[in-house]
Every structure is written in C-alpha cells, then in structure tokens.
C-alpha cells in the first residue's frame, strides 16, 4: 500500500468514527434519563438504527430526519406516549415519538377525581394524549399534554352514539347548581330543574349523590354542551302504567286508590297508575263545601268506577257509592210522627230544607212553619239554625221527607176562635128582647093567644100607604 493510499484509509476511518459519535450524541439528546452511550448503542441496535458512517452528508441527513420528526408534533395532535415517571408535583412525564417528552398536569390526567396519578396510570403504560401546547427548546423539546381530553373525546363520541340510538344512560348526580343538577359522565352533564321529575320539585338537594337513568335531549360536543332529562323517562313509564291501568279498570267495579290531589271541584285518586276524578258531589252523601272537609292527600279510599274513557284517558270515580246510603232504612229510623232536631241548610220562598241526618234533608213547607199566616220563611227560620221538627211522611224511594214546625206548637188561634163565638152569643142573648113565640092553636079561652095573621098584620101595617088603607 502506498503512502498515499494509507493516508486515505486513515482519513476514512476518522470520518467514520466522527459520524458514529455524532449520531450517538443525537440519540442521547433525545433519550430521557441518564443513559450511557453503550445503552444508546444497544437501543439503536434493537431498533435497527445504524449510525451513518459513509459520508458527512449521510450523518447530516440522519440528524435532519430526527428534527423533522420533532417538528411534526403540533398542538391539537392526538399522539401515543409511554408513561416514564411521576414527579414530585404529581405530573406525569410521557415519552413521545422522536425521543421527545411531554408533561401531563394533574388536572389534565383524568375526568374523575383521584388522590394520586398512580391511581390512574402506571409507569410503562402506553396512553393516548392530545398536545395542548408546546413550551419547547428545539434541542430538548417539551409539550403540555392531556389524557383527560382524549378520554373526553371518546366519551363525547359514545354519548353522541347513544343519543343517535335513543339509548338510556345512567349517571350519578354530582351536585346541585342554580337551575338544576350536574351529573358526571366523564364529561359534565346538566339536568334542568324542569326535567328532574314530572311535577315541580322544591328541594333539589334530595337528588345529590343518587344515581338515576337519564335521556339525552341535547348534545353538542364542540360546545361541550350536554342536556339530560329524567322527566321524559318517568312520563314514558307513567304512560305505560296508565295504559295498563285503563285496560284493567271496569265500570261498576270497586277498587282501592290513593288521594293524590285536592281541588275546589273534587279530588284526584290514583287507581293502579291512573288518576281518576271524584267530583265533590261524589265524595259524600251529604252536601260538603270543600273536598278538604272529608279527604286529605295520601288517604287510602275505596272508590267505584263510574266511567272509563280510554281515548281521553279519563276516569270518573265515586266514593259515596261505596258507602251506605243515608236513606237506607230511614222509615225505621225516622218514622212518621218522630220528633227530631235538624239544621236549616237552605231557605227558599216556599219553605226551608232541614238536614235531619247526614245526607238527608227534609222540607218544611211554608204552610207547616206556623199556625198563623207566614209571608216568608225568613220570618220563622234562618240558615244554619238548629230547630226541632216533626216528621210528617217519609219516601225513601224518591228521597223525600216532609217535616213540620207548627205540629209541635199549640194552636192558640184556634182556641181563641172557638171561645169567641160563645161569648158573643151570650152577650147577644142578654141584650136581645125576649120575643114570645106565637101560638098556632085556635083556643078562645086563651086570651093571651094571637093568631099568626094578627102578628103578621101588625108587622106589615107600617108598610101600607094611605091609599092602600082606602
């Protein structure tokens, strides 16, 4: 070998050594932790990475490839990484492609609460992360990463799919906020107060910490908006219960129900999942001013089904039809001639209606109020006055009972009328001159006797004129 050739080989060997050293230094720069050159070489061998030794241009190209790989990671990218360690600030250090590192702050690690990052990830785990931003030195490289947002992306995708398929989801109420509740589904969901139940709920704290089924009624992943409803599910359940209940209800049957609501015109009673109306006139046999006089919310009552309208989902019920009628056996209880007490319920122009027992009102006609003439019943009785009456007649079939007040009073006028003519007769007999009755006997010996003609003639003599006498 000539001297010239020997020098060329030596120069070639030096160039090769320098290229190997340069490549090793580049890999070491992008390798986390304290790694020796031997380790780097071993890793390169395992990865089939061979140092460029041919020319300076080849080494330059290798370095360029590494730098280009780093430049490819930009904010918003979804990348895979390996959990390298957890530092003292509970930040998770993640190794990325190209030998770069990223940091996951605790708040960006998981959607659920945790005490330590090791509860969520372990060293060596391969995880999906999204690049939030870079705070990098071109040689070292560093990115702020988020695992939570990747998990949330997956959650949004799953929720969107459930919404599209009209599926029901289960969630736990995390807390009470203004206007409703929030739930945790990996993303924050909101339940408006109007969508919590089928009726107005005053205290929302009773729902906190409980788990319920919900229906997604509005979703917008871009705006991170998720609106849920429990009400629509309850309404669907109640509709199914009503349909079943309407099928089972038969007109004329007697069933047990629960008073769920009171109004001025009646009470709503739930019978097997459907609410039926008991009109105020069907609550009791007697007249009542308000349903509250007889019923309270939550009362268990027996009701008779009067009518079922399946199309309108309306049911008419009666409570009084299940109770013994007040007119039953009334003839035995209050036969004619019975004296009893009652309360004046109504006063009319022709008399007064008196309640002698609950549900039984009898009429005291104006002619039966007093022995004297009565212009109007208000002269004798007043509404709500308690009076004593006598039963004149009872007709249970027509639900009529005739009563009298004057039958219990002495007829003082009648006594006075019977005595007055006697006094007048005696008085007239004293003042009237005694008239001797004429005798029709023709007896000459009776000097005091006179004929009828004589008596009549004397009486008619005053009516005769002088001409008549001539």
PyMOL commands that set and color helices and strands:
alter all, ss='L'
color gray80, all
select helices_A, chain A and resi 3-29+37-46+56-71+97-99+106-108+117-119+148-164+193-195+204-207+231-248+280-282+291-293+320-322+330-333+366-368+377-379+406-408+412-431+452-463+466-469
alter helices_A, ss='H'
color red, helices_A
select strands_A, chain A and resi 78-86+92-95+101-104+126-134+142-146+168-177+180-184+188-192+211-220+225-229+254-262+266-271+274-279+300-309+314-318+339-347+351-357+360-365+386-395+400-404
alter strands_A, ss='S'
color yellow, strands_A
deselect
rebuild
show_as cartoon
